[in-house]
Amino acid sequence: MKIKLAVIFGGKSVEHEISVISALQACEYIDREKYDVIPLYMTKTGEFYVGEQIGNIQRYNDIPLLLKESTRVLLLNEDGRVNMVRYPMKKLGNNVIGSIDVAFPIVHGTNVEDGTLQGYLQTLGLPYVGSDVLASAVGMNKYVMKTVFKDNGIPVLDCKCYNLVDFEDPEKLMDGIEAGFSYPVIVKPINLGSSVGISKAVDREGLEEALTLAFTFARKVLVEPAIQQLQEINCAVLGDELEAEASECEEPLNAEDILTYEDKYTGGGKSKGGSKGMASLSRAIPARISQERREEIRQMAVKGFQCLGCSGVARIDFMIDRETDRVYLNEINTIPGSLAFYLWEPLGLKYTQLLERMIQLALKRHRENEKLTFSFETNVLAGVKLGGGTKGAKGSKL
């Protein structure tokens, strides 16, 4: 009997459309002899839909019509099995559309990649592919992520974190930034990917514009020095916190100082087959670096992946300061665009094999978690009385 695999994508995120591309691209490569693949689309308002056309990328040019022809479902754990239940329910007949054995979230950005969706799946008791709640949340928060890396001896750029209250007095805020950093500086939302809301400021006027843009997308922003002679290198990691391996390294080839959303997904993504997401970006594979530098970055990538407790596939982005020849870990993407499959193919690992290993890692984690104790028999509630009877619960903190 085939394993029922729900590929979840979409969600309330500025990277919603990129998730659709990444997920439906992956669906084409999952082993259909072993898995019954169920595309499960999440709208920007958090509703789940299934249907014959949900897995057809061409239908997403008219999402309202697609949803009208599809079925909204709720995920319910019934007797230890997660079912997709029609909503609204019909008064007569069976409302169970089908069941799910494993979930494969291929989502990007806030409200989905940041541990929110992972926590929901974990509450349902549903095995899921990729990093768990904590690793996902830390990986999305650029400030917390940098703190963990720094504490583990991984080089990162110095930064400062600011919130909306700080921005109520922009002059004071900019004075503080200028006291800590020289221009140019990079300003970015603390919890977004795909270069959304990121900009470079070379003077005070540009700094105010950059802060305004970043605060449009997040309640907290990060400011860090800009590397003048920058070389970007990316490397993916596959595995879990116990065993992991690094992919080939790539070097994005872009004319600008920062890879923009358009650089990643639209400018270079037009082809006969439509956008291919990050896989279509102009890049050098392998990266134009020495063998010694390649191994340094690959080892650092694995260390960063494991110190966060990641699982599945993540892409780690590095920056080389050519002026000082120093390497810095920039950030981790716990669910990278196109799942970074193009970084594994040079090492002989095909996309179908990559997906299979990710699924097996999810099942492994679920088996290990089932061995843990999460509850035990207790009579602590037997003597509890609320209201005027709280004294009856001796030692209680109620």
Order of alpha helices (4+ residues) and beta strands (2+ residues): beta-alpha-beta-beta-alpha-beta-beta-beta-beta-alpha-alpha-alpha-beta-alpha-beta-beta-alpha-beta-beta-beta-beta-alpha-beta-beta-alpha
